[in-house]
Amino acid sequence: MTVELIERLTRRGLTVAVAESLTGGLLCAALTEVPGASVVIRGGVVAYATDLKASMLDVPHELLDTVGAVDADVALEMAAGVASELGADIGISTTGVAGPEPQDGKAVGTVFIACVWGEKRVVQELSLSGTRNEIRSLTVHAALRMLASSVS
């Protein structure tokens, strides 16, 4: 799937930037495994700490103070912020709780992925189960599917 996604982005002349929290760079790594990905991948920001979501990705402090880091609106702001900061056509983001403990009142396995491309803003909430690594892996696969469907 990733090879076809990179090829499709290349044909369309689109660039992507990635903002990650719970996936810790795994999404950007999956995208850059493909030869030729440098044509479309602008870069990624791993904003694991909540304050970095504000300072590096322009997520409003007020939003983070109100809802915490695990929220649909935060995921959308992360995606929009990374696209803007890195000069990409498309921003994609991941935030959530991989465990072992709940965070911000959200259960382990609560995940939000978002994709922002111009005026198009898509967010998806997932309720995943499994180990910490399984939740992170499932999140990467879901984000790749979201990106692929956004540029289909």
N, CA and C atoms as an extended XYZ file, in Angstrom:
456
Properties=species:S:1:pos:R:3:atomname:S:1:resname:S:1:resid:I:1 pbc="F F F"
N         0.825       -1.200        0.000 N   MET     1
C         0.000        0.000        0.000 CA  MET     1
C         0.868        1.262        0.000 C   MET     1
N         1.964        1.257        0.762 N   THR     2
C         2.774        2.459        0.897 CA  THR     2
C         3.469        2.822       -0.414 C   THR     2
N         3.934        1.814       -1.143 N   VAL     3
C         4.591        2.078       -2.433 CA  VAL     3
C         3.616        2.766       -3.382 C   VAL     3
N         2.402        2.232       -3.472 N   GLU     4
C         1.389        2.811       -4.354 CA  GLU     4
C         1.022        4.224       -3.906 C   GLU     4
N         0.968        4.444       -2.598 N   LEU     5
C         0.651        5.761       -2.066 CA  LEU     5
C         1.723        6.781       -2.464 C   LEU     5
N         2.976        6.434       -2.287 N   ILE     6
C         4.070        7.337       -2.654 CA  ILE     6
C         4.037        7.601       -4.162 C   ILE     6
N         3.782        6.564       -4.955 N   GLU     7
C         3.697        6.747       -6.412 CA  GLU     7
C         2.556        7.687       -6.778 C   GLU     7
N         1.406        7.523       -6.135 N   ARG     8
C         0.247        8.379       -6.415 CA  ARG     8
C         0.543        9.829       -6.038 C   ARG     8
N         1.151       10.039       -4.871 N   LEU     9
C         1.509       11.390       -4.449 CA  LEU     9
C         2.502       12.018       -5.427 C   LEU     9
N         3.466       11.228       -5.887 N   THR    10
C         4.478       11.718       -6.831 CA  THR    10
C         3.828       12.127       -8.141 C   THR    10
N         2.951       11.277       -8.667 N   ARG    11
C         2.257       11.598       -9.932 CA  ARG    11
C         1.455       12.884       -9.821 C   ARG    11
N         0.866       13.099       -8.660 N   ARG    12
C         0.023       14.282       -8.472 CA  ARG    12
C         0.829       15.515       -8.052 C   ARG    12
N         2.116       15.331       -7.789 N   GLY    13
C         2.956       16.455       -7.401 CA  GLY    13
C         2.641       16.990       -6.016 C   GLY    13
N         2.206       16.106       -5.110 N   LEU    14
C         1.820       16.523       -3.769 CA  LEU    14
C         2.902       16.198       -2.753 C   LEU    14
N         2.996       17.052       -1.732 N   THR    15
C         3.932       16.810       -0.645 CA  THR    15
C         3.177       16.585        0.660 C   THR    15
N         3.833       15.853        1.571 N   VAL    16
C         3.212       15.463        2.841 CA  VAL    16
C         4.150       15.795        3.994 C   VAL    16
N         3.560       16.248        5.102 N   ALA    17
C         4.272       16.420        6.365 CA  ALA    17
C         3.512       15.646        7.432 C   ALA    17
N         4.248       15.102        8.383 N   VAL    18
C         3.675       14.210        9.386 CA  VAL    18
C         3.891       14.791       10.778 C   VAL    18
N         2.827       14.800       11.584 N   ALA    19
C         2.918       15.181       12.996 CA  ALA    19
C         2.502       13.968       13.819 C   ALA    19
N         3.392       13.528       14.680 N   GLU    20
C         3.122       12.311       15.439 CA  GLU    20
C         3.282       12.535       16.929 C   GLU    20
N         2.433       11.843       17.654 N   SER    21
C         2.578       11.776       19.094 CA  SER    21
C         2.748       10.311       19.467 C   SER    21
N         1.656        9.575       19.647 N   LEU    22
C         1.787        8.200       20.139 CA  LEU    22
C         2.570        7.286       19.218 C   LEU    22
N         2.653        7.578       17.940 N   THR    23
C         3.399        6.714       17.021 CA  THR    23
C         4.889        7.036       17.000 C   THR    23
N         5.305        8.116       17.598 N   GLY    24
C         6.705        8.397       17.834 CA  GLY    24
C         7.629        8.318       16.633 C   GLY    24
N         7.148        8.637       15.450 N   GLY    25
C         7.978        8.610       14.255 CA  GLY    25
C         7.755        7.407       13.359 C   GLY    25
N         6.942        6.466       13.807 N   LEU    26
C         6.697        5.251       13.020 CA  LEU    26
C         5.997        5.537       11.701 C   LEU    26
N         5.085        6.500       11.675 N   LEU    27
C         4.364        6.824       10.444 CA  LEU    27
C         5.316        7.418        9.411 C   LEU    27
N         6.126        8.358        9.819 N   CYS    28
C         7.085        8.958        8.895 CA  CYS    28
C         8.077        7.898        8.422 C   CYS    28
N         8.493        7.031        9.326 N   ALA    29
C         9.414        5.952        8.952 CA  ALA    29
C         8.778        5.033        7.910 C   ALA    29
N         7.500        4.705        8.081 N   ALA    30
C         6.817        3.832        7.113 CA  ALA    30
C         6.761        4.492        5.741 C   ALA    30
N         6.506        5.782        5.708 N   LEU    31
C         6.445        6.493        4.433 CA  LEU    31
C         7.819        6.591        3.772 C   LEU    31
N         8.853        6.806        4.568 N   THR    32
C        10.176        7.007        3.991 CA  THR    32
C        10.918        5.707        3.700 C   THR    32
N        10.319        4.567        4.003 N   GLU    33
C        10.911        3.278        3.625 CA  GLU    33
C        10.895        3.076        2.114 C   GLU    33
N        10.011        3.793        1.430 N   VAL    34
C         9.819        3.628       -0.006 CA  VAL    34
C        10.865        4.432       -0.767 C   VAL    34
N        11.615        3.794       -1.670 N   PRO    35
C        12.554        4.551       -2.489 CA  PRO    35
C        11.815        5.646       -3.270 C   PRO    35
N        12.387        6.818       -3.290 N   GLY    36
C        11.762        7.936       -3.988 CA  GLY    36
C        10.838        8.758       -3.118 C   GLY    36
N        10.668        8.367       -1.865 N   ALA    37
C         9.764        9.096       -0.970 CA  ALA    37
C        10.221       10.526       -0.727 C   ALA    37
N        11.507       10.796       -0.928 N   SER    38
C        12.015       12.144       -0.675 CA  SER    38
C        11.386       13.186       -1.591 C   SER    38
N        10.795       12.750       -2.678 N   VAL    39
C        10.117       13.670       -3.590 CA  VAL    39
C         8.839       14.213       -2.961 C   VAL    39
N         8.194       13.424       -2.104 N   VAL    40
C         6.897       13.824       -1.565 CA  VAL    40
C         6.891       14.077       -0.055 C   VAL    40
N         7.774       13.480        0.694 N   ILE    41
C         7.763       13.636        2.147 CA  ILE    41
C         8.630       14.835        2.532 C   ILE    41
N         7.980       15.873        3.076 N   ARG    42
C         8.709       17.071        3.499 CA  ARG    42
C         9.440       16.823        4.815 C   ARG    42
N         8.821       16.038        5.704 N   GLY    43
C         9.430       15.767        6.997 CA  GLY    43
C         8.379       15.444        8.019 C   GLY    43
N         8.837       15.278        9.236 N   GLY    44
C         7.928       14.940       10.314 CA  GLY    44
C         8.352       15.591       11.612 C   GLY    44
N         7.377       15.772       12.489 N   VAL    45
C         7.609       16.304       13.819 CA  VAL    45
C         7.027       15.316       14.810 C   VAL    45
N         7.864       14.843       15.730 N   VAL    46
C         7.376       14.011       16.824 CA  VAL    46
C         7.206       14.929       18.023 C   VAL    46
N         5.978       15.286       18.291 N   ALA    47
C         5.645       16.165       19.417 CA  ALA    47
C         5.009       15.302       20.498 C   ALA    47
N         5.846       14.557       21.178 N   TYR    48
C         5.359       13.613       22.184 CA  TYR    48
C         4.846       14.345       23.415 C   TYR    48
N         5.565       15.367       23.819 N   ALA    49
C         5.142       16.174       24.965 CA  ALA    49
C         4.049       17.151       24.533 C   ALA    49
N         3.066       17.324       25.389 N   THR    50
C         1.917       18.165       25.059 CA  THR    50
C         2.328       19.595       24.722 C   THR    50
N         3.275       20.169       25.467 N   ASP    51
C         3.658       21.559       25.206 CA  ASP    51
C         4.270       21.739       23.821 C   ASP    51
N         4.885       20.689       23.274 N   LEU    52
C         5.455       20.780       21.933 CA  LEU    52
C         4.379       20.853       20.850 C   LEU    52
N         3.224       20.301       21.132 N   LYS    53
C         2.120       20.396       20.170 CA  LYS    53
C         1.759       21.870       19.953 C   LYS    53
N         1.857       22.653       20.993 N   ALA    54
C         1.584       24.092       20.883 CA  ALA    54
C         2.761       24.828       20.261 C   ALA    54
N         3.948       24.606       20.766 N   SER    55
C         5.089       25.411       20.324 CA  SER    55
C         5.606       25.038       18.939 C   SER    55
N         5.485       23.793       18.539 N   MET    56
C         6.024       23.370       17.244 CA  MET    56
C         4.964       23.199       16.165 C   MET    56
N         3.712       22.933       16.586 N   LEU    57
C         2.662       22.622       15.609 CA  LEU    57
C         1.508       23.621       15.635 C   LEU    57
N         1.643       24.658       16.439 N   ASP    58
C         0.635       25.722       16.506 CA  ASP    58
C        -0.736       25.263       17.003 C   ASP    58
N        -0.774       24.190       17.789 N   VAL    59
C        -2.037       23.796       18.418 CA  VAL    59
C        -2.308       24.814       19.530 C   VAL    59
N        -3.481       25.436       19.535 N   PRO    60
C        -3.761       26.459       20.548 CA  PRO    60
C        -3.633       25.916       21.981 C   PRO    60
N        -2.922       26.682       22.824 N   HIS    61
C        -2.769       26.310       24.232 CA  HIS    61
C        -4.127       26.099       24.896 C   HIS    61
N        -5.076       26.973       24.552 N   GLU    62
C        -6.397       26.899       25.171 CA  GLU    62
C        -7.073       25.558       24.861 C   GLU    62
N        -6.910       25.090       23.649 N   LEU    63
C        -7.486       23.802       23.265 CA  LEU    63
C        -6.845       22.679       24.071 C   LEU    63
N        -5.527       22.684       24.153 N   LEU    64
C        -4.827       21.651       24.913 CA  LEU    64
C        -5.199       21.703       26.393 C   LEU    64
N        -5.348       22.905       26.939 N   ASP    65
C        -5.723       23.047       28.344 CA  ASP    65
C        -7.137       22.547       28.598 C   ASP    65
N        -8.002       22.702       27.602 N   THR    66
C        -9.404       22.318       27.758 CA  THR    66
C        -9.638       20.829       27.555 C   THR    66
N        -9.069       20.263       26.494 N   VAL    67
C        -9.392       18.867       26.137 CA  VAL    67
C        -8.231       17.900       26.309 C   VAL    67
N        -7.027       18.412       26.515 N   GLY    68
C        -5.859       17.544       26.599 CA  GLY    68
C        -5.328       17.232       25.208 C   GLY    68
N        -4.329       16.368       25.160 N   ALA    69
C        -3.646       16.081       23.896 CA  ALA    69
C        -4.355       15.038       23.047 C   ALA    69
N        -5.261       14.288       23.641 N   VAL    70
C        -5.916       13.185       22.929 CA  VAL    70
C        -7.343       13.614       22.578 C   VAL    70
N        -7.474       14.190       21.372 N   ASP    71
C        -8.750       14.780       20.991 CA  ASP    71
C        -8.778       14.969       19.475 C   ASP    71
N        -9.956       14.899       18.901 N   ALA    72
C       -10.113       15.061       17.453 CA  ALA    72
C        -9.641       16.432       16.987 C   ALA    72
N       -10.020       17.485       17.706 N   ASP    73
C        -9.622       18.831       17.297 CA  ASP    73
C        -8.114       19.026       17.411 C   ASP    73
N        -7.501       18.409       18.401 N   VAL    74
C        -6.047       18.487       18.537 CA  VAL    74
C        -5.383       17.801       17.344 C   VAL    74
N        -5.896       16.641       16.959 N   ALA    75
C        -5.336       15.933       15.795 CA  ALA    75
C        -5.442       16.795       14.540 C   ALA    75
N        -6.574       17.450       14.339 N   LEU    76
C        -6.746       18.323       13.173 CA  LEU    76
C        -5.774       19.497       13.207 C   LEU    76
N        -5.617       20.112       14.365 N   GLU    77
C        -4.690       21.241       14.493 CA  GLU    77
C        -3.246       20.793       14.284 C   GLU    77
N        -2.906       19.591       14.761 N   MET    78
C        -1.555       19.056       14.540 CA  MET    78
C        -1.295       18.882       13.047 C   MET    78
N        -2.267       18.316       12.331 N   ALA    79
C        -2.102       18.087       10.890 CA  ALA    79
C        -1.981       19.411       10.140 C   ALA    79
N        -2.833       20.362       10.476 N   ALA    80
C        -2.771       21.670        9.821 CA  ALA    80
C        -1.460       22.379       10.164 C   ALA    80
N        -1.048       22.288       11.409 N   GLY    81
C         0.164       22.955       11.847 CA  GLY    81
C         1.413       22.408       11.185 C   GLY    81
N         1.505       21.086       11.068 N   VAL    82
C         2.708       20.510       10.465 CA  VAL    82
C         2.764       20.824        8.970 C   VAL    82
N         1.620       20.813        8.301 N   ALA    83
C         1.610       21.168        6.875 CA  ALA    83
C         2.093       22.604        6.697 C   ALA    83
N         1.611       23.497        7.534 N   SER    84
C         1.999       24.900        7.452 CA  SER    84
C         3.473       25.090        7.795 C   SER    84
N         3.911       24.521        8.889 N   GLU    85
C         5.286       24.703        9.358 CA  GLU    85
C         6.316       24.107        8.400 C   GLU    85
N         5.981       22.969        7.766 N   LEU    86
C         6.932       22.298        6.891 CA  LEU    86
C         6.677       22.573        5.416 C   LEU    86
N         5.683       23.391        5.104 N   GLY    87
C         5.424       23.770        3.729 CA  GLY    87
C         4.965       22.626        2.849 C   GLY    87
N         4.054       21.828        3.361 N   ALA    88
C         3.542       20.672        2.621 CA  ALA    88
C         2.112       20.915        2.168 C   ALA    88
N         1.726       20.199        1.109 N   ASP    89
C         0.340       20.260        0.644 CA  ASP    89
C        -0.610       19.578        1.619 C   ASP    89
N        -0.154       18.477        2.211 N   ILE    90
C        -0.986       17.632        3.068 CA  ILE    90
C        -0.294       17.449        4.406 C   ILE    90
N        -1.067       17.561        5.471 N   GLY    91
C        -0.576       17.247        6.810 CA  GLY    91
C        -1.353       16.076        7.359 C   GLY    91
N        -0.660       15.162        8.004 N   ILE    92
C        -1.324       14.020        8.631 CA  ILE    92
C        -0.785       13.897       10.043 C   ILE    92
N        -1.659       13.517       10.977 N   SER    93
C        -1.241       13.463       12.375 CA  SER    93
C        -1.810       12.251       13.100 C   SER    93
N        -1.121       11.916       14.193 N   THR    94
C        -1.588       10.851       15.090 CA  THR    94
C        -1.455       11.334       16.524 C   THR    94
N        -2.464       11.070       17.316 N   THR    95
C        -2.406       11.319       18.754 CA  THR    95
C        -3.310       10.302       19.424 C   THR    95
N        -2.962        9.912       20.628 N   GLY    96
C        -3.785        8.922       21.303 CA  GLY    96
C        -3.084        8.343       22.513 C   GLY    96
N        -3.654        7.249       22.989 N   VAL    97
C        -3.164        6.593       24.198 CA  VAL    97
C        -2.789        5.155       23.854 C   VAL    97
N        -1.492        4.869       23.872 N   ALA    98
C        -1.019        3.516       23.582 CA  ALA    98
C        -0.876        2.680       24.852 C   ALA    98
N        -0.913        3.324       25.994 N   GLY    99
C        -0.839        2.594       27.250 CA  GLY    99
C         0.542        2.654       27.874 C   GLY    99
N         0.689        2.120       29.008 N   PRO   100
C        -0.226        1.183       29.650 CA  PRO   100
C        -1.343        1.829       30.466 C   PRO   100
N        -1.274        3.143       30.707 N   GLU   101
C        -2.272        3.824       31.538 CA  GLU   101
C        -3.109        4.788       30.705 C   GLU   101
N        -4.352        5.069       31.129 N   PRO   102
C        -5.157        6.097       30.466 CA  PRO   102
C        -4.453        7.456       30.545 C   PRO   102
N        -4.850        8.363       29.644 N   GLN   103
C        -4.269        9.713       29.617 CA  GLN   103
C        -5.365       10.715       29.322 C   GLN   103
N        -5.332       11.840       29.989 N   ASP   104
C        -6.296       12.918       29.763 CA  ASP   104
C        -7.735       12.417       29.818 C   ASP   104
N        -7.991       11.430       30.669 N   GLY   105
C        -9.337       10.880       30.804 CA  GLY   105
C        -9.739        9.964       29.665 C   GLY   105
N        -8.802        9.612       28.798 N   LYS   106
C        -9.088        8.740       27.648 CA  LYS   106
C        -8.510        7.352       27.915 C   LYS   106
N        -9.255        6.345       27.518 N   ALA   107
C        -8.850        4.964       27.734 CA  ALA   107
C        -7.702        4.565       26.820 C   ALA   107
N        -6.947        3.582       27.256 N   VAL   108
C        -5.907        3.009       26.407 CA  VAL   108
C        -6.566        2.509       25.116 C   VAL   108
N        -5.968        2.815       23.982 N   GLY   109
C        -6.507        2.423       22.683 CA  GLY   109
C        -7.317        3.502       22.004 C   GLY   109
N        -7.564        4.629       22.701 N   THR   110
C        -8.242        5.765       22.088 CA  THR   110
C        -7.223        6.501       21.215 C   THR   110
N        -7.532        6.613       19.934 N   VAL   111
C        -6.605        7.195       18.980 CA  VAL   111
C        -7.363        8.132       18.045 C   VAL   111
N        -6.708        9.227       17.677 N   PHE   112
C        -7.244       10.128       16.667 CA  PHE   112
C        -6.189       10.304       15.591 C   PHE   112
N        -6.615       10.154       14.339 N   ILE   113
C        -5.748       10.456       13.203 CA  ILE   113
C        -6.466       11.512       12.373 C   ILE   113
N        -5.690       12.411       11.808 N   ALA   114
C        -6.292       13.495       11.025 CA  ALA   114
C        -5.458       13.760        9.792 C   ALA   114
N        -6.151       14.224        8.758 N   CYS   115
C        -5.501       14.589        7.507 CA  CYS   115
C        -6.088       15.924        7.060 C   CYS   115
N        -5.201       16.867        6.755 N   VAL   116
C        -5.625       18.190        6.310 CA  VAL   116
C        -4.958       18.466        4.976 C   VAL   116
N        -5.786       18.823        3.992 N   TRP   117
C        -5.303       19.112        2.643 CA  TRP   117
C        -6.139       20.264        2.116 C   TRP   117
N        -5.583       21.463        2.142 N   GLY   118
C        -6.354       22.641        1.746 CA  GLY   118
C        -7.548       22.809        2.669 C   GLY   118
N        -8.714       22.877        2.079 N   GLU   119
C        -9.944       23.022        2.866 CA  GLU   119
C       -10.466       21.691        3.395 C   GLU   119
N        -9.924       20.608        2.914 N   LYS   120
C       -10.366       19.272        3.338 CA  LYS   120
C        -9.745       18.928        4.688 C   LYS   120
N       -10.591       18.625        5.656 N   ARG   121
C       -10.146       18.268        7.008 CA  ARG   121
C       -10.889       17.006        7.428 C   ARG   121
N       -10.152       15.929        7.596 N   VAL   122
C       -10.745       14.642        7.947 CA  VAL   122
C       -10.116       14.162        9.246 C   VAL   122
N       -10.942       13.703       10.152 N   VAL   123
C       -10.437       13.141       11.407 CA  VAL   123
C       -11.187       11.849       11.686 C   VAL   123
N       -10.499       10.905       12.284 N   GLN   124
C       -11.107        9.617       12.611 CA  GLN   124
C       -10.713        9.243       14.026 C   GLN   124
N       -11.695        8.782       14.794 N   GLU   125
C       -11.419        8.249       16.127 CA  GLU   125
C       -11.401        6.737       16.038 C   GLU   125
N       -10.401        6.148       16.653 N   LEU   126
C       -10.272        4.696       16.689 CA  LEU   126
C       -10.306        4.232       18.140 C   LEU   126
N       -10.887        3.072       18.356 N   SER   127
C       -10.827        2.407       19.654 CA  SER   127
C       -10.115        1.088       19.421 C   SER   127
N        -8.833        1.070       19.718 N   LEU   128
C        -8.000       -0.082       19.414 CA  LEU   128
C        -7.713       -0.884       20.673 C   LEU   128
N        -7.401       -2.143       20.483 N   SER   129
C        -6.998       -2.981       21.604 CA  SER   129
C        -5.719       -3.700       21.229 C   SER   129
N        -5.037       -4.157       22.243 N   GLY   130
C        -3.788       -4.862       22.040 CA  GLY   130
C        -2.697       -4.291       22.922 C   GLY   130
N        -1.489       -4.730       22.673 N   THR   131
C        -0.351       -4.205       23.417 CA  THR   131
C        -0.043       -2.790       22.944 C   THR   131
N         0.833       -2.136       23.656 N   ARG   132
C         1.278       -0.794       23.277 CA  ARG   132
C         1.802       -0.779       21.839 C   ARG   132
N         2.649       -1.737       21.510 N   ASN   133
C         3.204       -1.791       20.162 CA  ASN   133
C         2.145       -2.109       19.113 C   ASN   133
N         1.186       -2.952       19.452 N   GLU   134
C         0.111       -3.265       18.501 CA  GLU   134
C        -0.751       -2.038       18.235 C   GLU   134
N        -1.063       -1.280       19.268 N   ILE   135
C        -1.868       -0.067       19.095 CA  ILE   135
C        -1.127        0.925       18.214 C   ILE   135
N         0.164        1.084       18.427 N   ARG   136
C         0.959        2.008       17.606 CA  ARG   136
C         1.015        1.541       16.153 C   ARG   136
N         1.193        0.245       15.944 N   SER   137
C         1.249       -0.302       14.589 CA  SER   137
C        -0.094       -0.159       13.875 C   SER   137
N        -1.167       -0.473       14.568 N   LEU   138
C        -2.507       -0.333       13.979 CA  LEU   138
C        -2.795        1.130       13.624 C   LEU   138
N        -2.306        2.044       14.435 N   THR   139
C        -2.494        3.469       14.163 CA  THR   139
C        -1.771        3.873       12.885 C   THR   139
N        -0.555        3.399       12.700 N   VAL   140
C         0.201        3.703       11.482 CA  VAL   140
C        -0.554        3.199       10.259 C   VAL   140
N        -1.042        1.977       10.320 N   HIS   141
C        -1.768        1.409        9.175 CA  HIS   141
C        -3.046        2.197        8.880 C   HIS   141
N        -3.747        2.608        9.929 N   ALA   142
C        -4.966        3.399        9.738 CA  ALA   142
C        -4.639        4.762        9.134 C   ALA   142
N        -3.544        5.366        9.574 N   ALA   143
C        -3.149        6.672        9.033 CA  ALA   143
C        -2.751        6.556        7.565 C   ALA   143
N        -2.062        5.501        7.209 N   LEU   144
C        -1.701        5.286        5.804 CA  LEU   144
C        -2.951        5.102        4.945 C   LEU   144
N        -3.929        4.373        5.472 N   ARG   145
C        -5.196        4.203        4.741 CA  ARG   145
C        -5.914        5.542        4.569 C   ARG   145
N        -5.908        6.364        5.627 N   MET   146
C        -6.560        7.666        5.562 CA  MET   146
C        -5.869        8.537        4.520 C   MET   146
N        -4.557        8.556        4.517 N   LEU   147
C        -3.815        9.344        3.551 CA  LEU   147
C        -4.095        8.865        2.136 C   LEU   147
N        -4.105        7.556        1.952 N   ALA   148
C        -4.373        6.978        0.630 CA  ALA   148
C        -5.771        7.350        0.141 C   ALA   148
N        -6.755        7.283        1.025 N   SER   149
C        -8.122        7.607        0.605 CA  SER   149
C        -8.281        9.102        0.354 C   SER   149
N        -7.480        9.920        1.007 N   SER   150
C        -7.552       11.364        0.798 CA  SER   150
C        -7.029       11.784       -0.556 C   SER   150
N        -6.113       11.018       -1.121 N   VAL   151
C        -5.519       11.384       -2.401 CA  VAL   151
C        -5.910       10.400       -3.514 C   VAL   151
N        -6.963        9.630       -3.285 N   SER   152
C        -7.392        8.668       -4.307 CA  SER   152
C        -8.083        9.352       -5.459 C   SER   152
